[in-house]
Amino acid sequence: MIEVSQRKKDINEVIKKYCSSSSLKAIGYDYSEYGRAYHFTNEHLIELYNQIDFTNYQTGLCVLSSGDHAFNMIYKGIEQIDTFDSSRLTEYYALGIKKTAIEVLNYREFLTLFSNSLFRNENELALEKYVLSCTSEEYKSFWIAFLEARKKLGEEKPTIFTICRDVGIIRGNNLYLQSESAYNRLKDNLKYARLTYTNADITAVSNIFGTYNVINLSNIISVLDSYVEPAVIHNMIKIIYDHNLNQNGEMIYDYKYMEDVISDDEYFLGVDYAPKIIRKLAGDEVACLQKR
Ligand SMILES: C[S@@+](CC[C@H](N)C(=O)[O-])C[C@H]1O[C@@H](n2cnc3c(N)ncnc32)[C@H](O)[C@@H]1O
């Protein structure tokens, strides 16, 4: 539950950032407190999650981002899923809009609403009519204020999204969008799942959270690579592995970019990012991480 004072602050900050004439300029990637949200994942979560046997796993921890890391875990049967993200906007989008949309729309309606930029005129009407009317008050008041502020901007509207992909790529990366029955399975699983969000930087994760069967650190690690020393990153991964991963649990700590549009070798120009998934076995000293 977002405190009323926090929500007011969030509305003011997001309107200041995304609904003024200066915000119409490209903002680019930014991972601040109100950084832009990912519309859908750009990671090939199908390949990553199909490498893990989720049968006996009940708990998961992951970045929130577009929500897809969590939704794919819930699709796989994870019941308790805690998420974190440095951007508060991710909660309003992934939990306030996308999760509600999955709950109330059918497969075709969902793909139609999300297949291009959500905040287009015709989609805004559908968003207000079908999704915002069903979301909880804390999220609804935020989005209504946001949409009101946008109406004053005229034709050229700022985007709160980093990138919007077409429907082929959106489906290509997500297990729950593979078919109507897959989508309905996620809908069913969502009824029982407990999904939380905490606004936190990845460096605070080991102290804030408990232990889990599966942890997905996503490509936050690759983002940190550009401004944090490799030794510091390595140490942080090791601390999360030691403190937050259950025995026999599995941790995804690196990136699998998109579906097979581009190979890892091309994307990372030969940087050795493998292995991307490690399992915690008794007495394991995280030897594989020494590779970094
Ligand atoms: C690194 S981005 C990349 C998107 C990702 N590949 C996906 O498929 O969604 C993922 C998310 O990480 C968040 N993020 C970036 N740096 C972070 C940090 N240091 N701590 C917590 N979250 C962070 C961003 O706000 C963003 O929502």
The ligand as a MOL file (V3000), in Angstrom:
LIG
                    3D

  0  0  0     0  0            999 V3000
M  V30 BEGIN CTAB
M  V30 COUNTS 27 29 0 0 0
M  V30 BEGIN ATOM
M  V30 1 C 18.2620 -2.5400 -16.1370 0
M  V30 2 S 16.6160 -2.2680 -16.7040 0 CHG=1
M  V30 3 C 16.5790 -3.1920 -18.1970 0
M  V30 4 C 15.2710 -3.8040 -18.6070 0
M  V30 5 C 15.2360 -5.2810 -18.5670 0
M  V30 6 N 16.1980 -5.8660 -19.4870 0
M  V30 7 C 13.8460 -5.8190 -18.8510 0
M  V30 8 O 13.7380 -6.7310 -19.6600 0
M  V30 9 O 12.8970 -5.3340 -18.2520 0 CHG=-1
M  V30 10 C 15.5860 -3.0760 -15.6320 0
M  V30 11 C 15.0820 -2.2500 -14.5030 0
M  V30 12 O 16.1410 -2.0990 -13.6030 0
M  V30 13 C 15.9300 -0.9340 -12.8640 0
M  V30 14 N 17.2380 -0.5780 -12.3050 0
M  V30 15 C 18.3170 -0.0880 -12.9600 0
M  V30 16 N 19.3520 0.0620 -12.1020 0
M  V30 17 C 18.8950 -0.3600 -10.8870 0
M  V30 18 C 19.4960 -0.4730 -9.6070 0
M  V30 19 N 20.7600 -0.0840 -9.4010 0
M  V30 20 N 18.7580 -0.9660 -8.5940 0
M  V30 21 C 17.4600 -1.3330 -8.7850 0
M  V30 22 N 16.8440 -1.2680 -9.9830 0
M  V30 23 C 17.5460 -0.7800 -11.0200 0
M  V30 24 C 15.3570 0.0550 -13.8440 0
M  V30 25 O 14.5740 1.0370 -13.2140 0
M  V30 26 C 14.5430 -0.8530 -14.7630 0
M  V30 27 O 13.1800 -0.8210 -14.4050 0
M  V30 END ATOM
M  V30 BEGIN BOND
M  V30 1 1 1 2
M  V30 2 1 2 3
M  V30 3 1 2 10
M  V30 4 1 3 4
M  V30 5 1 4 5
M  V30 6 1 5 6
M  V30 7 1 5 7
M  V30 8 2 7 8
M  V30 9 1 7 9
M  V30 10 1 10 11
M  V30 11 1 11 12
M  V30 12 1 11 26
M  V30 13 1 12 13
M  V30 14 1 13 14
M  V30 15 1 13 24
M  V30 16 1 14 15
M  V30 17 1 14 23
M  V30 18 2 15 16
M  V30 19 1 16 17
M  V30 20 1 17 18
M  V30 21 2 17 23
M  V30 22 1 18 19
M  V30 23 2 18 20
M  V30 24 1 20 21
M  V30 25 2 21 22
M  V30 26 1 22 23
M  V30 27 1 24 25
M  V30 28 1 24 26
M  V30 29 1 26 27
M  V30 END BOND
M  V30 END CTAB
M  END
